[in-house]
């Protein structure tokens, strides 16, 4: 009797697998991040250089500082051409509640860059 029950359960499992073999979810798309280098060029400005993302030239990107997106200061910039640099003034970074970043009172500790179809990549600044 036990063998019959085990056999039925096995057959049911095989039938289920056979009928649902094409129902698996599609694989996740590969992560795609912007190839950049980031540096703080002065007390009031970040420099973002396009080091290897020619297809992103001219696209709008989001830049977050001092925390992970979207819960921190944000600015937007137009991504530069390959090998070029865009400068983003630190006073243009604003939190959701409208609070502006004050580069005199605070230091930049991390930068996150992405958006417009690109995954966010984080960069830490050692202080």
NUKOLZA-599287 format. One record per residue (C-alpha): residue in one letter; y, x, z. Coordinates in steps of 0.1 Angstrom, whole numbers, padded with zeros to 4 digits, always signed. Last residue first. Layout:
BEGIN
AYXZ ...
END
This chain:
BEGIN
X+0613+0382+0048 X+0584+0379+0024 X+0590+0354-0004 X+0560+0332-0012 X+0553+0318-0047 X+0536+0284-0053 X+0522+0270-0085 X+0527+0233-0094 X+0505+0219-0122 X+0522+0215-0156 X+0525+0181-0174 X+0563+0179-0170 X+0562+0194-0135 X+0558+0229-0122 X+0574+0255-0100 X+0570+0260-0062 X+0592+0285-0044 X+0587+0299-0009 X+0608+0315+0019 X+0643+0310+0007 X+0667+0319+0036 X+0688+0294+0054 X+0724+0292+0068 X+0743+0309+0040 X+0719+0295+0013 X+0727+0259+0024 X+0703+0235+0006 X+0718+0201+0001 X+0708+0170+0021 X+0706+0140-0002 X+0678+0122+0017 X+0652+0133-0010 X+0662+0169-0004 X+0687+0187-0027 X+0686+0221-0045 X+0718+0226-0066 X+0733+0249-0039 X+0705+0275-0046 X+0719+0281-0081 X+0691+0283-0107 X+0692+0312-0132 X+0669+0309-0163 X+0652+0340-0176 X+0640+0350-0210 X+0607+0367-0220 X+0594+0335-0238 X+0621+0309-0240 X+0635+0294-0208 X+0623+0263-0190 X+0652+0238-0185 X+0659+0234-0148 X+0654+0208-0121 X+0662+0212-0084 X+0643+0202-0053 X+0645+0208-0016 X+0614+0196+0003 X+0587+0169+0005 X+0578+0167-0032 X+0565+0193-0035 X+0555+0219-0008 X+0581+0236+0014 X+0610+0261+0014 X+0620+0256-0023 X+0610+0232-0050 X+0616+0238-0088 X+0609+0210-0113 X+0606+0218-0149 X+0623+0203-0180 X+0609+0216-0212 X+0629+0239-0235 X+0602+0266-0240 X+0569+0253-0224 X+0547+0263-0254 X+0558+0300-0249 X+0542+0302-0215 X+0537+0339-0207 X+0562+0356-0186 X+0590+0330-0186 X+0614+0343-0160 X+0628+0323-0131 X+0659+0338-0113 X+0670+0322-0081 X+0707+0321-0070 X+0730+0319-0040 X+0724+0350-0019 X+0717+0370-0050 X+0689+0377-0075 X+0662+0358-0057 X+0631+0364-0077 X+0605+0344-0096 X+0580+0355-0122 X+0565+0329-0145 X+0533+0318-0162 X+0534+0280-0160 X+0503+0264-0147 X+0476+0245-0165 X+0446+0233-0145 X+0416+0224-0167 X+0411+0188-0173 X+0387+0171-0149 X+0353+0163-0164 X+0347+0127-0176 X+0330+0104-0151 X+0293+0099-0155 X+0283+0066-0171 X+0262+0080-0199 X+0230+0083-0179 X+0233+0049-0163 X+0203+0031-0179 X+0180+0061-0175 X+0191+0069-0139 X+0185+0033-0129 X+0151+0032-0145 X+0141+0064-0128 X+0152+0052-0094 X+0133+0019-0099 X+0102+0038-0110 X+0104+0060-0079 X+0109+0030-0056 X+0079+0012-0072 X+0057+0043-0068 X+0067+0047-0032 X+0058+0011-0026 X+0025+0014-0043 X+0016+0046-0024 X+0024+0028+0009 X+0000+0000+0000 
END
